[in-house]
């Protein structure tokens, strides 16, 4: 496992880029600074022209990697879900008890994000802010079905499948494993969004974290003991 982690690369669908940004120093600079810029000014105001100024490169050089800013957003969103899948796999590796494995997985999905030094060109904290505030813009489009067929959301769907498999391991008779998995993954983001922007409609007790809520919900729905 340790040997695999040393050579870890998050593989994103080739349909999202024209040239693999992970293959060059400029590409990594585009990804890293693009994340910081979207986090700072928002996706609506983000342009490749502004990003070019940030990295002291021509706007045209960015278009050699990405067709447009929508595909850039889908790319970094996919990268985030691939990174989360890696975290989930690493954190649950070797856990034999299905209930403990599921609770650990929920904790991984809900815990505060910290920077991962294995990927030094990416600020995962800034990326997490984008996922909370902007990621829905990657799929709430008229072209979502076409993009889905092209594999644009493969890493998100794979993460959902992995979590739903853990749910089935805990309770094979539970009828809605995919619904519960997507509720946990998407709901965690929504709770973080509410805490940031609509705190008056969130539970005021600091100790009540999103992970506690979704662990309690999953335990009740799956009829777990000592959940």
Secondary structure as UniProt FT lines:
FT   HELIX           2..6
FT   HELIX           14..16
FT   HELIX           21..23
FT   HELIX           25..41
FT   TURN            43..45
FT   HELIX           48..54
FT   TURN            55..56
FT   HELIX           59..63
FT   TURN            64..65
FT   HELIX           69..92
FT   TURN            93..94
FT   HELIX           98..110
FT   TURN            117..118
FT   TURN            120..121
FT   HELIX           124..134
FT   HELIX           135..138
FT   TURN            142..143
FT   HELIX           144..149
FT   TURN            150..153
FT   HELIX           154..170
FT   TURN            172..173
FT   HELIX           177..197
FT   HELIX           199..201
FT   TURN            206..207
FT   HELIX           210..221
FT   TURN            222..223
FT   TURN            225..226
//
